[in-house]
Amino acid sequence: RERERAVKEALEAERREAQRRAEAERQRQEAARQEELERERIRKEQEEEERLRQATRETRETREAREDERSVEPAIASYSDDDIDDDFEVIDLDTLEVDDLVIVREDFISDSDDGEELLRGQRGQIVEIDVDGDAYIRFREHRKKQWVYSQNFMYLAKV
């Protein structure tokens, strides 16, 4: 009998040890699952922060683009040329400088690679003048800036 009791106690001790090990494994797995959930939460927060930064950058770029568009518009709203008593005079275009405002006097095709038609009355702002004296101009009505070679300055008036 005592032997049976000792065997029962040993079996019971083994059962309790197996339960303890199973509980420890369950706790380890739960801790690992919680760590994975926390890593996923942090990853999502970082992605959201990056999306917000990107949206902020895009908003700032859009705002700057709108400000650029507004800066192109001169105070004079209508086109006129030297033949008429008007708000501005055609100035010697050999003196074009960066930031000068110009207006198209007569329709012509820009000298950019994808030459776009510049129409009479369109206004622009000089962005760059290269070593040859050609002007890179931002026109409100065109998505891309346009090159105008110095030999075509006759189609422009400085406002």
Buried (B, 14 or more C-beta within 10 A) or exposed (E): EEEEEEEEEEEEEEEEEEEEEEEEEEEEEEEEEEEEEEEEEEEEEEEEEEEEEEEEEEEEEEEEEEEEBEEBEBEBEEBBBEEEEBEBEBEEBEEBEEEBBBBBBEEBEBBBEEEBEBEEBBBBBBBEBEEEEBBBBBBBBBEEBBBBEBEBBEBBBBB
